[in-house]
Amino acid sequence: MVLGISSSLAHESPQEWAQKHKALGLQTVNFPVSSDDGAEAVMAYKQAADEAGLSIAEVGVWRNTLAADPDERQRSTDYAVRQLRMADAVGAACCVNVVGTPYGPRWDGGYRRNFSPELWDMAVAMIRQIIDTARPRHTKFCIESMPWMIPSSPDEYLRLTEAVDREEFGTHLDVVNMITTPRRYFFNDEFLLECFHKLHGTIVSCHLKDIRLKPEYTFQLEECACGQGALDIQRYVQLATAENPRMPMIIEHLTTDEAYAASVRYVQELTEQRM
């Protein structure tokens, strides 16, 4: 695996951005500018990453391409197409979004109808539209696995991949997002094996974080920094590396640069000691 972080770190130039990531011992990055920032900015960050020997793991979309409002939906879909084209131009492993929802005030929120046949059909059509319009040659378009919208399990991800039926569609694996039951939590080593077995050959990028059980009733889980929860991170890294020795694994959802640096050190020490 190659390790990266979702933070772009505090920086004032593309060169400083790349060197700060390299100084942490990272080998891959999330691309910090969007297609709307213009070709000059895009290529400046691409060049800085290349010169520092950093691969580009992910380009994010993070817009509601299934928004209830038709104008918002069209704007978000157009942006996703531009992001995927940019991702392909800079050689990113994937361009990633969550599937989104038209069924509530939170665009990535949990609603019963997120699992309806209607949304399934909308999602398949949306993914195909983005891929078929952008026509990437190298980069995969991905939908991140999620707790309360599709795909919320490896089986659901397989069904989605088969339904989309595009070679340019890949798996973005966030195991923690799919740990939503006591069995998946307490036996997460087995769940990791299930994910990599069933999704073998499709995984192009992974998110890396931890998860812990809260003491309150009922069954409540919370995301946390690597090493502060119950996830078998060593197993996760080993399986990702077996899938692809250059698999991007991106640490995410921390609040400060210092917290990212501490989490990076934890994973580096863990893998150096036991792999």
Residue frames relative to the residue before (quaternion, step in Angstrom):
aa qw qx qy qz dx dy dz
M 1.0000 0.0000 0.0000 0.0000 0.00 0.00 0.00
V 0.2261 -0.7134 0.6358 0.1890 3.51 -1.34 0.32
L 0.3363 -0.7882 0.4955 0.1416 3.54 -0.79 1.11
G 0.0602 0.7776 -0.6239 0.0484 3.53 -1.13 0.80
I 0.3138 -0.7215 0.5798 0.2114 3.55 -1.34 0.01
S 0.5248 -0.6480 0.4516 0.3174 3.56 -1.17 0.55
S 0.5882 0.5729 -0.3730 0.4321 3.60 1.19 -0.36
S 0.3663 -0.7080 0.5545 0.2387 3.56 -1.12 0.66
L 0.3833 -0.7401 0.4570 0.3105 3.59 1.36 -0.04
A 0.5635 -0.5858 0.4480 0.3722 3.58 -1.17 0.51
H 0.2017 0.7821 -0.5632 0.1746 3.58 -0.67 1.09
E 0.3294 -0.7564 0.5399 0.1668 3.54 -1.27 0.47
S 0.7831 0.1547 -0.1123 0.5918 3.59 1.23 -0.04
P 0.6349 -0.5193 0.3925 0.4162 3.59 -1.18 0.35
Q 0.6455 0.5266 -0.3286 0.4450 3.59 0.98 -0.79
E 0.6514 0.4959 -0.3170 0.4788 3.60 0.98 -0.82
W 0.6055 0.5593 -0.3425 0.4508 3.59 1.04 -0.80
A 0.7053 0.4624 -0.2707 0.4641 3.57 0.80 -1.03
Q 0.6828 0.4977 -0.3009 0.4423 3.58 0.88 -0.89
K 0.6161 0.5375 -0.3503 0.4569 3.61 1.08 -0.64
H 0.6508 0.4899 -0.3187 0.4846 3.58 1.01 -0.74
K 0.6598 0.5071 -0.3116 0.4587 3.57 0.93 -0.86
A 0.6355 0.5508 -0.3276 0.4306 3.59 1.02 -0.78
L 0.6536 0.4919 -0.3084 0.4855 3.58 1.19 -0.51
G 0.5287 -0.6358 0.4062 0.3889 3.59 1.26 -0.08
L 0.4267 0.7050 -0.4609 0.3293 3.58 1.24 0.40
Q 0.2656 -0.7832 0.5481 0.1253 3.54 -1.20 0.61
T 0.7697 0.2114 -0.1385 0.5862 3.57 1.27 -0.13
V 0.1855 -0.7917 0.5778 0.0708 3.57 -1.21 0.52
N 0.3908 -0.6133 0.6110 0.3128 3.48 -1.41 0.21
F 0.4772 -0.6940 0.4519 0.2938 3.57 -0.84 0.93
P 0.3138 -0.8294 0.4384 0.1464 3.62 -0.54 1.14
V 0.7088 0.3861 -0.2745 0.5226 3.63 1.20 -0.07
S 0.3906 -0.7217 0.5242 0.2276 3.55 -1.22 0.47
S 0.6833 -0.4712 0.3670 0.4200 3.53 -1.32 0.19
D 0.6359 0.5460 -0.3269 0.4366 3.59 1.16 -0.53
D 0.5830 0.5997 -0.3679 0.4064 3.59 1.26 -0.24
G 0.5710 -0.6297 0.3605 0.3840 3.58 1.27 -0.12
A 0.6462 -0.5743 0.3575 0.3532 3.53 -1.19 0.68
E 0.6240 0.5585 -0.3536 0.4168 3.60 0.99 -0.75
A 0.6800 0.4710 -0.2884 0.4823 3.59 0.89 -0.93
V 0.6289 0.5441 -0.3367 0.4417 3.58 0.95 -0.86
M 0.7271 0.4355 -0.2563 0.4647 3.58 0.76 -0.99
A 0.5883 0.5597 -0.3779 0.4448 3.61 1.12 -0.51
Y 0.6885 0.4497 -0.2839 0.4932 3.60 0.95 -0.82
K 0.6013 0.5437 -0.3552 0.4655 3.58 1.06 -0.65
Q 0.6744 0.4909 -0.2949 0.4661 3.59 0.89 -0.93
A 0.6425 0.5233 -0.3253 0.4556 3.60 0.97 -0.82
A 0.6456 0.5057 -0.3208 0.4739 3.59 0.99 -0.80
D 0.6528 0.5185 -0.3145 0.4540 3.58 0.91 -0.89
E 0.6853 0.4955 -0.2918 0.4469 3.57 0.86 -0.94
A 0.7004 0.4378 -0.2618 0.4993 3.59 1.15 -0.59
G 0.4786 -0.6889 0.4258 0.3391 3.59 1.26 -0.05
L 0.4603 0.6760 -0.4388 0.3723 3.57 1.16 0.66
S 0.3096 -0.7173 0.5884 0.2083 3.57 -0.87 0.91
I 0.3864 -0.6934 0.5539 0.2510 3.57 -1.25 0.41
A 0.2894 -0.8027 0.5044 0.1319 3.54 -0.46 1.26
E 0.8464 -0.0021 0.1053 0.5220 3.54 0.63 -1.16
V 0.1170 -0.6899 0.7042 0.1201 3.45 -1.36 0.55
G 0.2694 -0.7992 0.5191 0.1385 3.58 -0.71 1.04
V 0.3074 -0.7033 0.6057 0.2096 3.52 -1.30 0.47
W 0.1035 0.8595 -0.5003 0.0163 3.56 0.70 -1.18
R 0.5175 0.5547 -0.4576 0.4638 3.53 0.85 1.13
N 0.5040 -0.6703 0.4615 0.2894 3.57 -1.17 0.63
T 0.1248 -0.8267 0.5478 0.0294 3.56 -0.02 1.31
L 0.6860 0.3779 -0.2956 0.5470 3.59 1.31 0.17
A 0.2048 0.8176 -0.5155 0.1546 3.59 1.16 0.53
A 0.5558 -0.6213 0.4417 0.3316 3.56 -1.11 0.73
D 0.6667 0.4764 -0.2965 0.4906 3.59 1.04 -0.74
P 0.4607 -0.7238 0.4315 0.2787 3.63 -0.55 1.09
D 0.6533 0.5147 -0.3244 0.4506 3.60 0.98 -0.77
E 0.6499 0.4991 -0.3151 0.4788 3.58 0.98 -0.83
R 0.6340 0.5360 -0.3280 0.4507 3.56 0.97 -0.86
Q 0.6729 0.4927 -0.2984 0.4641 3.59 0.92 -0.89
R 0.6458 0.5134 -0.3232 0.4637 3.59 0.95 -0.84
S 0.6742 0.4954 -0.2961 0.4609 3.57 0.93 -0.88
T 0.6509 0.5082 -0.3155 0.4675 3.57 0.99 -0.80
D 0.6391 0.5176 -0.3229 0.4685 3.58 0.98 -0.84
Y 0.6430 0.5127 -0.3179 0.4718 3.57 1.01 -0.82
A 0.6338 0.5295 -0.3319 0.4558 3.60 0.97 -0.80
V 0.6307 0.5213 -0.3276 0.4724 3.58 1.01 -0.77
R 0.6665 0.4912 -0.3069 0.4693 3.59 0.91 -0.88
Q 0.6516 0.5153 -0.3176 0.4571 3.58 0.99 -0.79
L 0.6549 0.5031 -0.3148 0.4679 3.58 0.98 -0.81
R 0.6404 0.5073 -0.3291 0.4736 3.59 0.99 -0.74
M 0.6477 0.5013 -0.3194 0.4766 3.58 0.99 -0.79
A 0.6296 0.5409 -0.3297 0.4498 3.58 0.96 -0.88
D 0.6545 0.5034 -0.3052 0.4743 3.56 0.98 -0.83
A 0.6629 0.5220 -0.3031 0.4429 3.59 0.98 -0.85
V 0.7448 0.3787 -0.2255 0.5010 3.62 1.02 -0.72
G 0.5229 -0.6857 0.3876 0.3258 3.59 1.27 0.08
A 0.2738 0.7753 -0.5231 0.2240 3.58 1.08 0.67
A 0.5595 -0.6004 0.4494 0.3529 3.57 -1.15 0.60
C 0.8134 -0.0695 0.0686 0.5735 3.57 0.97 -0.77
C 0.2413 -0.6713 0.6704 0.2042 3.47 -1.46 0.27
V 0.0747 -0.8632 0.4973 -0.0452 3.57 -0.46 1.21
N 0.0106 0.7498 -0.6614 0.0136 3.51 -1.24 0.71
V 0.3800 -0.6141 0.5845 0.3698 3.55 -1.30 -0.14
V 0.6623 -0.5699 0.3003 0.3826 3.56 -1.11 0.62
G 0.3556 -0.7520 0.4879 0.2647 3.61 1.10 -0.65
T 0.1525 -0.7901 0.5886 0.0771 3.54 -1.31 0.12
P 0.3119 -0.7339 0.5658 0.2096 3.59 -1.15 0.59
Y 0.6133 0.6641 -0.2764 0.3264 3.56 1.31 -0.18
G 0.8129 0.1397 -0.1032 0.5559 3.62 1.13 0.23
P 0.7008 -0.5017 0.3114 0.4003 3.57 -1.28 0.19
R 0.7044 0.4044 -0.2620 0.5212 3.60 1.13 -0.52
W 0.4335 -0.7539 0.4269 0.2478 3.58 -0.54 1.16
D 0.7564 0.2690 -0.1775 0.5692 3.58 1.21 -0.49
G 0.3936 0.7590 -0.4367 0.2798 3.57 1.20 0.51
G 0.5371 -0.6442 0.4599 0.2917 3.53 -1.33 0.32
Y 0.1165 0.7763 -0.6052 0.1320 3.55 -0.76 1.14
R 0.6292 -0.5673 0.3735 0.3780 3.56 -1.06 0.74
R 0.7106 0.4821 -0.2725 0.4341 3.57 0.85 -0.95
N 0.4353 0.6731 -0.4696 0.3701 3.61 1.26 0.04
F 0.7383 0.3828 -0.2061 0.5157 3.57 1.19 -0.54
S 0.4149 0.7204 -0.4580 0.3148 3.57 1.23 0.38
P 0.6155 -0.5338 0.4202 0.3997 3.59 -1.20 0.42
E 0.5988 0.5759 -0.3566 0.4273 3.57 1.09 -0.69
L 0.6960 0.4490 -0.2921 0.4782 3.59 0.80 -0.94
W 0.5898 0.5745 -0.3710 0.4295 3.59 1.01 -0.74
D 0.6893 0.4750 -0.2818 0.4688 3.58 0.82 -0.98
M 0.6329 0.5254 -0.3279 0.4647 3.58 1.02 -0.78
A 0.6635 0.5168 -0.3046 0.4471 3.57 0.94 -0.90
V 0.6494 0.5122 -0.3193 0.4626 3.58 0.91 -0.89
A 0.6703 0.4949 -0.2991 0.4651 3.58 0.90 -0.90
M 0.6456 0.5272 -0.3166 0.4528 3.59 0.99 -0.85
I 0.6661 0.5010 -0.3065 0.4598 3.60 0.87 -0.92
R 0.6488 0.5111 -0.3129 0.4689 3.55 0.94 -0.87
Q 0.6474 0.5326 -0.3230 0.4392 3.58 0.93 -0.90
I 0.6666 0.5000 -0.3071 0.4597 3.60 0.89 -0.92
I 0.6812 0.4838 -0.2889 0.4674 3.58 0.87 -0.94
D 0.7042 0.4795 -0.2771 0.4443 3.57 0.81 -0.99
T 0.6561 0.4881 -0.3158 0.4812 3.60 1.13 -0.56
A 0.7181 0.4436 -0.2549 0.4718 3.60 0.88 -0.93
R 0.0929 -0.8460 0.5136 0.1090 3.58 1.10 -0.78
P 0.0573 0.8243 -0.5601 0.0597 3.62 0.62 1.07
R 0.3663 -0.7378 0.5297 0.2022 3.56 -1.13 0.68
H 0.8100 0.2418 -0.0961 0.5255 3.59 1.07 -0.70
T 0.7311 0.4455 -0.2258 0.4648 3.57 0.92 -0.96
K 0.3445 -0.7212 0.5641 0.2072 3.56 -1.09 0.77
F 0.3155 -0.6806 0.6198 0.2305 3.53 -1.18 0.64
C 0.0605 -0.8226 0.5648 -0.0260 3.58 -0.85 1.00
I 0.2342 -0.6965 0.6551 0.1758 3.49 -1.37 0.46
E 0.3957 -0.7414 0.4925 0.2262 3.57 -0.63 1.14
S 0.4942 -0.6352 0.5055 0.3110 3.57 -1.02 0.82
M 0.1012 -0.8247 0.5553 -0.0341 3.55 -0.96 0.99
P 0.5711 -0.6190 0.4094 0.3509 3.63 -1.16 0.47
W 0.8444 0.1887 -0.0371 0.5001 3.58 0.88 -0.89
M 0.7192 0.2546 -0.2791 0.5831 3.52 1.10 0.74
I 0.6111 -0.5668 0.3916 0.3898 3.56 -1.16 0.46
P 0.6221 -0.2509 -0.7406 -0.0398 1.47 -2.02 1.57
S 0.1932 -0.8203 0.5356 0.0539 3.58 -0.74 1.12
S 0.7548 0.2025 -0.1551 0.6043 3.60 1.30 0.19
P 0.6236 -0.5369 0.3878 0.4153 3.60 -1.15 0.34
D 0.6269 0.5287 -0.3453 0.4564 3.60 1.02 -0.68
E 0.6532 0.5028 -0.3112 0.4729 3.57 1.00 -0.82
Y 0.6287 0.5266 -0.3337 0.4648 3.57 1.06 -0.72
L 0.6346 0.5220 -0.3278 0.4663 3.58 1.00 -0.79
R 0.6517 0.5115 -0.3113 0.4656 3.58 0.93 -0.88
L 0.6522 0.5132 -0.3132 0.4618 3.57 0.99 -0.86
T 0.6428 0.5248 -0.3183 0.4585 3.58 0.96 -0.87
E 0.6680 0.4913 -0.2966 0.4738 3.57 0.94 -0.88
A 0.6660 0.5055 -0.3076 0.4541 3.59 0.98 -0.81
V 0.6521 0.5070 -0.3154 0.4672 3.60 0.98 -0.83
D 0.0742 -0.8632 0.4966 0.0529 3.57 1.08 -0.80
R 0.5174 0.5779 -0.4580 0.4341 3.55 0.78 1.11
E 0.4742 -0.6770 0.4838 0.2876 3.59 -0.87 0.93
E 0.6594 0.5238 -0.3013 0.4473 3.58 1.17 -0.57
F 0.5906 0.5415 -0.3761 0.4653 3.62 1.26 0.14
G 0.0239 -0.8184 0.5736 -0.0254 3.58 -0.77 1.06
T 0.5508 -0.6058 0.4720 0.3269 3.54 -1.37 0.09
H 0.1091 -0.7303 0.6703 0.0744 3.53 -1.01 0.94
L 0.1639 -0.8484 0.5018 0.0388 3.55 -0.26 1.33
D 0.0488 0.7344 -0.6744 0.0584 3.53 -0.79 1.16
V 0.2614 -0.8143 0.5001 0.1359 3.55 0.02 1.32
V 0.6396 0.5417 -0.3376 0.4284 3.59 0.91 -0.89
N 0.6354 0.5413 -0.3373 0.4353 3.61 0.98 -0.74
M 0.7199 0.4189 -0.2482 0.4946 3.59 1.16 -0.50
I 0.5399 0.5782 -0.4305 0.4347 3.62 1.22 0.05
T 0.1662 0.8236 -0.5008 0.2079 3.53 0.07 1.39
T 0.7172 0.3618 -0.2392 0.5455 3.60 1.26 0.10
P 0.6404 -0.5200 0.3793 0.4190 3.61 -1.18 0.37
R 0.6548 0.5137 -0.3372 0.4400 3.61 0.90 -0.80
R 0.6695 0.4827 -0.3133 0.4697 3.60 0.87 -0.86
Y 0.6556 0.5116 -0.3171 0.4559 3.59 1.07 -0.70
F 0.7565 0.4077 -0.2297 0.4569 3.58 0.63 -1.10
F 0.7545 0.2716 -0.1638 0.5746 3.57 1.19 -0.54
N 0.1414 0.8406 -0.5144 0.0939 3.57 0.98 0.83
D 0.5434 0.5878 -0.4156 0.4318 3.62 1.16 -0.36
E 0.6671 0.4769 -0.2938 0.4910 3.59 1.02 -0.81
F 0.6441 0.5220 -0.3275 0.4532 3.58 1.01 -0.78
L 0.6036 0.5489 -0.3471 0.4625 3.59 1.07 -0.70
L 0.6517 0.5086 -0.3086 0.4706 3.56 0.93 -0.88
E 0.6372 0.5294 -0.3250 0.4562 3.58 0.96 -0.85
C 0.6584 0.5204 -0.3155 0.4429 3.59 0.88 -0.93
F 0.7319 0.4291 -0.2550 0.4639 3.57 0.74 -1.00
H 0.6156 0.5341 -0.3537 0.4590 3.59 1.11 -0.56
K 0.7374 0.4358 -0.2458 0.4537 3.56 0.76 -1.03
L 0.7608 0.3738 -0.1905 0.4951 3.59 1.03 -0.77
H 0.2767 0.7981 -0.4923 0.2099 3.56 1.29 0.24
G 0.8091 0.2799 -0.2181 0.4685 3.53 -0.97 0.91
T 0.7211 0.4151 -0.2487 0.4958 3.59 1.25 -0.18
I 0.5900 0.6230 -0.3578 0.3683 3.61 1.19 -0.50
V 0.0867 -0.8253 0.5576 0.0214 3.58 -0.76 1.04
S 0.7985 0.0033 -0.0094 0.6019 3.62 1.19 -0.31
C 0.1692 -0.7850 0.5913 0.0747 3.57 -1.18 0.64
H 0.3059 -0.6886 0.6162 0.2293 3.54 -1.23 0.53
L 0.1880 -0.7945 0.5751 0.0517 3.53 -1.05 0.85
K 0.2793 0.7089 -0.6021 0.2386 3.53 -0.73 1.17
D 0.4276 -0.6920 0.5151 0.2701 3.60 -1.22 -0.13
I 0.1999 -0.7718 0.5950 0.1012 3.56 -1.32 0.22
R 0.0367 -0.8079 0.5882 -0.0007 3.55 -1.02 0.81
L 0.4908 -0.6539 0.5072 0.2724 3.52 -1.28 0.60
K 0.3286 -0.7295 0.5647 0.2025 3.58 -0.86 0.95
P 0.5373 -0.6672 0.4083 0.3154 3.62 -1.02 0.68
E 0.5784 0.6115 -0.3829 0.3807 3.61 1.17 -0.43
Y 0.4464 -0.6154 0.5640 0.3222 3.53 -1.31 0.39
T 0.6153 -0.2165 -0.7574 -0.0299 1.62 -2.08 1.33
F 0.7962 -0.2263 0.1971 0.5254 3.58 -1.10 -0.73
Q 0.1041 0.8045 -0.5699 0.1311 3.57 -0.39 1.28
L 0.1211 -0.7902 0.5998 0.0338 3.54 -0.88 1.02
E 0.0606 -0.7850 0.6126 0.0693 3.54 -1.21 0.50
E 0.4993 -0.6353 0.5137 0.2886 3.50 -1.17 0.77
C 0.0341 0.8007 -0.5969 0.0377 3.58 -1.08 0.68
A 0.6796 -0.4844 0.3592 0.4176 3.55 -1.33 0.13
C 0.6468 -0.5284 0.3832 0.3943 3.55 -1.20 0.56
G 0.7905 0.2869 -0.2405 0.4848 3.55 -0.89 1.03
Q 0.6764 0.4817 -0.2909 0.4752 3.59 1.27 -0.15
G 0.7227 0.3824 -0.2342 0.5260 3.57 1.27 0.20
A 0.6863 -0.5191 0.3631 0.3574 3.54 -1.30 -0.39
L 0.4596 0.7005 -0.4567 0.2992 3.62 1.20 -0.13
D 0.3999 -0.6884 0.5516 0.2490 3.56 -1.03 0.85
I 0.1575 -0.8382 0.5181 0.0648 3.56 0.31 1.29
Q 0.6089 0.5553 -0.3590 0.4382 3.58 1.04 -0.72
R 0.6587 0.4939 -0.2998 0.4820 3.58 0.96 -0.87
Y 0.6210 0.5543 -0.3302 0.4450 3.56 0.98 -0.87
V 0.6878 0.4771 -0.2801 0.4700 3.58 0.84 -1.01
Q 0.6491 0.5228 -0.3224 0.4488 3.58 0.93 -0.85
L 0.6791 0.4840 -0.2934 0.4674 3.59 0.91 -0.90
A 0.6449 0.5139 -0.3232 0.4642 3.59 1.00 -0.80
T 0.6631 0.5032 -0.2991 0.4665 3.57 1.00 -0.83
A 0.6339 0.5124 -0.3287 0.4770 3.57 1.05 -0.70
E 0.6286 0.5248 -0.3261 0.4723 3.59 1.09 -0.69
N 0.7694 -0.1281 0.1340 0.6113 3.57 0.99 -0.91
P 0.4143 -0.7286 0.4825 0.2544 3.63 -0.52 1.10
R 0.7345 0.3439 -0.2111 0.5456 3.61 1.21 -0.45
M 0.2385 0.7939 -0.5249 0.1934 3.59 1.12 0.61
P 0.3593 -0.7135 0.5482 0.2475 3.63 -0.75 0.93
M 0.0174 -0.7553 0.6551 0.0045 3.55 -1.03 0.91
I 0.1294 -0.8417 0.5241 -0.0142 3.53 -0.38 1.35
I 0.2939 -0.7345 0.5911 0.1570 3.56 -0.70 1.15
E 0.0097 0.8399 -0.5391 0.0623 3.60 -0.76 1.01
H 0.8165 0.3602 -0.2425 0.3805 3.49 -1.55 0.07
L 0.4507 0.6130 -0.5119 0.3989 3.58 0.96 0.85
T 0.5019 -0.7300 0.4052 0.2257 3.56 -1.14 0.62
T 0.7924 0.2118 -0.1202 0.5594 3.62 1.15 -0.41
D 0.6216 -0.5277 0.4192 0.3994 3.55 -1.25 0.39
E 0.6326 0.5415 -0.3300 0.4445 3.57 1.05 -0.74
A 0.6420 0.5142 -0.3227 0.4683 3.57 1.04 -0.76
Y 0.6264 0.5159 -0.3365 0.4777 3.58 1.03 -0.71
A 0.6523 0.5171 -0.3220 0.4510 3.59 0.89 -0.89
A 0.6538 0.5075 -0.3153 0.4642 3.61 0.97 -0.83
S 0.6648 0.4954 -0.3083 0.4664 3.58 0.95 -0.83
V 0.6108 0.5403 -0.3397 0.4687 3.58 1.07 -0.74
R 0.6598 0.5052 -0.3126 0.4601 3.59 0.89 -0.92
Y 0.6307 0.5399 -0.3403 0.4414 3.59 0.96 -0.80
V 0.6939 0.4643 -0.2834 0.4718 3.58 0.82 -0.97
Q 0.6368 0.5302 -0.3320 0.4507 3.59 0.96 -0.80
E 0.6766 0.4792 -0.2939 0.4756 3.58 0.92 -0.89
L 0.6359 0.5368 -0.3276 0.4474 3.57 0.97 -0.83
T 0.7218 0.4400 -0.2625 0.4652 3.57 0.79 -0.93
E 0.6329 0.5268 -0.3343 0.4585 3.60 1.03 -0.67
Q 0.6844 0.5000 -0.2793 0.4512 3.58 1.03 -0.82
R 0.8462 0.2693 -0.0769 0.4534 3.57 0.83 -0.96
M 0.6248 0.5501 -0.3723 0.4103 3.61 1.12 -0.28
